[in-house]
Amino acid sequence: MGERKAQVLVVDDDRVLLRVVAEVLRRAGFEVTSVADSLEALAAITEPGLDVVMLDIRMPNVDGMEILRELKSRRPDVEVVMMTAFATVPAAVEALKAGAYDYLTKPFHDLDEVIFTVQKAAERKAILDRNRQLEGMIEAQQSFEGLIGQGAKMQEVFRLIEGVAYSSATILVQGESGTGKELVARALHYKSPRRDRPFIAINCSALTETLLESELFGHVRGAFTGATINKKGLFEAADTGTLFLDEIGEIPHSTQVRLLRVLQECEIKKVGSTEVTKVDVRVIAATNKNLLTEMSERRFREDLYYRLNVISIQLPPLRERPEDIPLLAHHFLARFGEKTGKKFTSIDAEAMGTLTSYNWPGNIRQLENAIERAVVLGRVPSITRADLPPGLEGAKPDVDATVARLAHLPYLEAKKLALYAFERRYLSMVLSRYSDNVSLAAKAAGVDRSNFRRLLKQFEVERYLAGKADDDKSVP
């Protein structure tokens, strides 16, 4: 496909000028939509893929400055060129402060200046978009777009992402809420040949049937009440890129039929239109539902399921990967510590014991929220059990539950993890009992002091590493 044309929206109640400017910009190579009504303009600014808006400052019904503020509130990435026949310095300053890129005075004696200004605004938008894409690519390359895991199950997920990212095959990501399904979709996109093309995500359960179809496929003017202009859908906006359909199990039956056609024919029809548009989109879908059950109960089409499930990625719940909890907890500790400016160095043994023994029904999202709360409420340098949410404070280590969570691992690996957790907790509790005095704790444990200190370092006991432990002050 050729280079994408910049999309420009021209808004002016002077219909003669509107036609002239729109035609000049089209001839200059822009894709142009023009509206003469401010209410239509408010609807048009949500158009996916919009790059530049040329906006008259004086409009009936809703003033151009109000439209500018609303646009910058909803679409801060879109560049705006204001137009007016009543140029004053205060008005120009007000527009620029509100986020406008530039300011042109009517009538336009030099249409080349209009083209030049719009071109520069579009170039600025393209540069900023590219920077955001590069930042996302770097983040994905560093940590699989935020996915973290050292256990066998997550390593298998990482290998699968690496293996299938290059293709355009449709992928179905399955897992409980909070396990990181969108992170998988982003990692697949940023590791693919489409990495510098759009990545667009939509939660299919958040919209009504009519709105969902309009968002996905677009609509033409008059297709339904409130459809005052033609609107592109997300499939067109994601052309040559990736579209992530979250909560795919929630879409209504009629939308399933339309989606199936897109996957089969690589073409869409806007709501209310008979015109067909070809699209090249890699689709990644996700669900926390069992689609096989949904099919058996006739809530999900079998043919759509097999179209979506070309490649399946199953994300394990956090309770099945307890070996990753310390890694994730320290990752969130570093992130929120940096965000709040509080330099935490550790999570103490009792707090970590609570985290690793908890079942985490809300998965990684719940763990992330728990660490964020602990960072906000806690005192540096170490997170304690008292800093954790009340629902976790009451969690007691349960031997049977711990064994059950390790049961999916090979015997030797499970034994190693369980023994490590026991020794670390034992050392911390002995040290705590003797008020962090290493010499007394070592004597009680029946280990000489130098070996006891070596064990504290080996098992990364936070109380010791945080510098609280005192070797000899209270030793007779």
N, C-alpha and C positions, 0 to 999 in steps of 0.2 A: 504494500500500500504506500501511496505518496505521503509526503509530510502533512500533518494535520493542519487545517486552516484555523486561524484564530477566530473565535466566535465573539461577535460584537452585537450588543443590544443598543439601539438608538431610541431615545425617548424624547419626544417633543410634540407639543400640541399644534405646532405650525406644520400642517400636513404637506405643504409644498416643499418646505425646507427638509422635512423628514424624508420625502421621496428622493430629493437630490442627494442628500448626505448618504442615504442607504445605497443608492446606485453607484456613487463615487467609491465608496468603500468596497462594494462587491467587485467592481472593476479592478480595484487594487489588490484583490485576492483574499478578502475577508469573507467569512460566512456571517450574514447580517440578518437580524430580526429587528423590525421596527414597530413601535407602538406609540399611539398618540394620546393614550389615556393613562393617568397616573395609577389608577387601580389595576389596570392590566400590567403596568410596569412592576407593581409590587408582586404580582403573580409570576412575572417573567424572570425576576431576579433569582428564583430558585432553580432555574434551568441548569441541569448538569453540564459541565464543560464550558460554562460562560467565562470569558476572559476579560472583556472590556465593556463598560457601559458608558455611552455618551448621553448625558442627562441635562435637560433644560432646567435651569434653576427656578423658573417660574412656571408652575403647572397648576391647572385647576384641580379642585378636590383635595389633592394631597400635594403640598409644596415639594419642590425638588430637593431642598435641604433635608426634609423629613425622609424622603426616599433614600437619599444618600446615607443618612444615619441608620435607617433600617437595613439597607444593603450591607453596610460595614459591620452591623451587628450579626447578621446571618451569614454573610459570605465575605469575611475580611480579606480573602485572597484575591477577590475580583478588583481590578483597577477601574477607576472612575474618572472620566473627563467631563467637567461641568461646562455648560454652554449658557450664555446669557446675552441679551441685547442691552442690559443695564449694568455695565461693568463698573464696579467701584472697588477700591482697595479693601475696605472692611469685608465686603462680600467674598472677595477672593481669599482673604486670610481665613475667614470662617470656613469656607469650603475645604481649604487645604488642611486646616486643623481637624476637620471632621473626617479626613482620610482620603480626599480627592487626590488624584495623581497630578492633574493639571487643570487649566482654566482657559477656555476659548471665548472670544467675544464675537457675537453676531452683529451684522451679517458677515459671512465669510468671504473676504475679497480674494483669498488665496486658498483654494481647496487642497493644494499640495501640503499646506500647513496642517490641515485636518488629518490627512493621510499620515503625515510624519508623526504627529502627536499620538494618534491611535496606534501606529506601528511601534513607537517607543513604549507605550503603555503595555502593549501585548508582549513585547520582548522582556519587559520587567517581570510581568506575570510568569512568562515561561522560565526565566532564570530562577525565580523563587520556587516555582513548582519543581524544577530540576533539583534544586538544593534540598528540598524536603524529601524527594525520592532518594537522593544519594545518602541522606542521613538515615533513612529507613533501611537502605541496602547495607550500610555499614553496621547498623545495629543488628540486622539479621545475620550478617556474616560472623559477628562477634559472639552471638549467643542464641542463634536460632530464633531471632525475633523475641527474645525474652523467655523462651522455653529452657528450663533448667532441669537436669537430672543426670545422676551418675549411675543409677541402677540399671539392671538389664532391660527392663521394660521400656524405659525412656530412651535408652541407647538404640533399641530396635526401632522406635519411632523416628529418631534422628536419621538412622540409616535409610529408612523408607522414604523420608522426605528428600534426602540427597539423591536417592535412586529414581524418583519419579518427577522431581521438580522440572526437569528439562522438557518433559512432554506437555502436550495440550490435552491430555486425557482428563475427563471429568473425575473428580475425587469426592468421596463421601467421608467426612470426618465425624466419628461417633464417640460419645462420651458424656458423662454426667455434667450438669451445670457447674461452671467454675474450674474445669480441668484445662482450659486453654485452647479451645477449638479455633478461635479466631487467630490466635498466635501461630497455630499450625498453618492456617491459610495464608497469613502474611509471610511466613518463612518460605512456603512453597512458591509464592509470587516472587519474592525478592531473590530467590535462588534460581529463578527460571529465566529464559531468554526474554520474557516480557517485563523484566524488572524495571525498565525505564518507561513503562507504559502505565496507564491508570490501574490502581487497585481500589475497587469500590465495594463496600459492605452494606448489607441491608438486613435488618431483623424482620423476617417475614411474619412474625406473630404480632408485630406492633401496629399493623395497619388493617383496615377493613378490606374486604375483597375488591371493591372498586378502586380504592386508593392504591392497593398493592399492585393491581394490574397496570394502573396509570404510572406508578413509579418504575415498574419493571420494563414496560413496553412503550410508554409514552401515550399521548392522546392527541386528537385533533380538536380544534375549536368546536364547541357545541356537542361533544361526545356525551357529556353529562352535565348536570347542574353545577355551575362554577367553573367549567372548562372554557375560559374566555380567550385563550390563545392556544396555538399548537405547542406541544411540549415534548421534548425528547425524553425517552426512558433511560434507565440505568444500563440496559444492554447496549444502547447506542453510545452512552457516555463511557462505557468500559471497552469499547471497540479496540481491538488489538491488545487488550489488557486482561485483567482478571476480575470476575464478579463473584463475591462471596455471599452465598444465600444462607444466613443463619436461621435456625429453627425451621428447617425445610418441612418438618413433619406437621407444621401448623397450617400450611397453605390449603385453601379450599379446593374442592374437586375441579371446578371450572378452570381455575388458575393452573392446576396440575396439567390439564389438557394442553393449554397454551404453552406452558413451559416445555412439555414433551416435544412439541413441534419445533421450538427453538433449538433444542438439543439435537433433534434429528435432521432438520433442514438448514440450520444456521441462518435463520431469517426470522424477522419479527413483523407483526402488524400492529400499528398503534391502535389504541382503543378508539372505535368509531371510524376507522379507515380500512380501505380494501388494498391500499398500497403496501407492497412487500419491500422490506429493507434488509439487505444482507449484513450480517455482523460476524466478526471473528473474536469470540470471547471464550476464555478458559473459565469454566464454571467449577467452583468448589462449594459444596453444600455441607451443612452440619446439622446435627440433631442430637438431642438427649433422649429421644424416644426410640423404642424398639420398632423399627419400620417393618420388620417381618410380622410382628403382632398387628401393627396398623393395617398391613395388607390383608391379613387373615380376617380382620373385622371390616374390610372394605372401606377403610378411611384413607388409604393411600394406594395409588395405582401401581400395579405390579410392573407394567412396562416402564413407568417413570423410575421406579426403584432400580431396575436393572440398567437404565440409562445413566443414572446418577452414580451407581455403585460399580463403576468400571474399576476403580482402585479404592480400597477401603483402608482408612487409618483409624485404629481404635485407641483412644486415649485412656490410660488406666486412672482410676480414682486415686486420690492421695493416700487413702488407707491401705492401698495395695503396694505402695512404694515408700514405706517408712524410712528407708535409708536416705531418701531425698529431703526429708523434712529439715534436718539441720542445715543442709546446703541452701535450701529455699529461704529458711528463716534468716540466715546471715546475709543472703542477697537482699532481702527486703530491709533488713536492719541497716545495711550500707546505703540503700537508696533513700529511705526516709530520714536517716541520720543526716545525709547530705542536704536533703530538701529542707529540713528544719534547722540545720546548723548545729545539731547536737551530736557530738563525736562519741558515739557508743563504740566500745571495743569488743563487747562479748554479750552472750546470753548465759546467765549462770546455770549451774547443773540442775537445780531444782526446776527452774523455768523450762529448760530444755527437756527435762523428763516429762513435764506436763505436756509440752508440745508433741513429743514423740509418742505419748501414750493415748492421745486424744484421737477420736475417730474421724474428724473433719468431714461432716456431711456436706459442707459447702465447698470442700476441696481447696484448691490453691487460692481462690478468691477470698475465702474465709480466713486462711492463714495470713494472707497479705493484709487484710483488715485488722487482724489481731496484732500483728507486728507494728502496723502504723499507729494503732492506739497505744501500744506499749512505749513507742518512741515519744509520742506526744506527752504522755503522762509520766514516763520514767525519768530517773535521774542518772546522768552519766557517772561511771563509764559502763555499767552493766545492767541489762534488763533482768529483772527479778520476777518471780512468780506473781507477786502482788501487782505488777504492772500489766498482767494479762487480763483479758476480759473476764468478768465474773463467771460466765459459763464454763470457762476453762480452769479457773482456780479450783473448782471442786473436783476436777478430774484426778483420780488416783491411779497410779500405775497398776495395771491388771495383768498378771502373769499370763493367764489364759488368752486374753485379748492380744497381748504382745506376741505370744507364740503363734496365734492364728494369723497375725499380719505378716509373720515371717515364713509361714508354711508354704508359700508359693516359691520360695527360694531353695536352691540346693542345700543339703544338710550342712556342709562345711561352711558355706557362706552365711547361712542363718545362724549357725553356732558362733561364728566370728563376730557378727553384729551384736548378738545377745550378750556375749562375753565382754565385748568392748563397752557396751552400755552399762553393764553391771560394774565393771572395774572403775569406769569414770565416775559413776554415781557414788560408789563406795568411797573412793578417794576424796570426793568433794564433801561427803557427809562427815567423814572422820576429821577433815580439816576444819569444817564448820563447828564440830563439837568442841574442838580445842581452840576456838576463837582465832582461827587462821594461823596458829603457831605451828610451823613445820616440824620443829623438833619434838614437841609433845605429841603431835598427830602421828609422826613416824614411830615413836616409842610405843604408842597404843596399838599401832598396826603391826608391830613386830618387825619393822623394816628399818635398816639404818638410814640416817638422815639423807645422805647423798643419793642413795637409791630411791628413797621416797620422793625427793625433788625431781629425779629423772622420770619417775612414773607420772608425776604431776604434769611435766612438760609433754611426755609421750601421749598422755590421754587428754591433753588440752583442757585441763581443769580451769574454768574461767576465774575462780576465786584467786588462784595462784598467778595466772597470767595477767590479771588486772592489777597485780602488785599489792594486794591486800595482805597476803600471807607474810608473817613475821617469823624469821628463823629462830631467834634466840632470846628476845626481850624478856619473856616470862619464864625462861628456863632457869631453875635454881643454879 
